[in-house]
């Protein structure tokens, strides 16, 4: 059960990083463009 919790937490962290990167790239594009 603990491995499942760690795996879901890992996937949530990866999704968070992807969303953060998308937001940063979008804001940079708006600032530069």
N, C-alpha and C positions, 0 to 999 in steps of 0.2 A: 504494500500500500504506500509505503514511503517513497519507493522508486517512482510510482505513478505521480505522486505529488511533486517530486523534484522535476519530473519530465514535463508536467503541465506548466510548472513555474518557468522552466527553461523556454518553452514555446511562447509563454506570455512575454518573457523578456525579449525574445527575438522579434515578436510582433511589435512591441513597444519601440524597439530600436528602429524598425522599418518605418513606423509611423513618424517617429521623430526625424529621421532622415528625410522623409517625404516633406514634412512641414518645413524643415530648414531649407531644402532645395527650392521649395515653392516661394518662401519668403525671399531667398537670395535672388531668384528669378524676377520677382516683383521689384526688388530694389535695383537690380542691375538693368532690367528691361524697362 
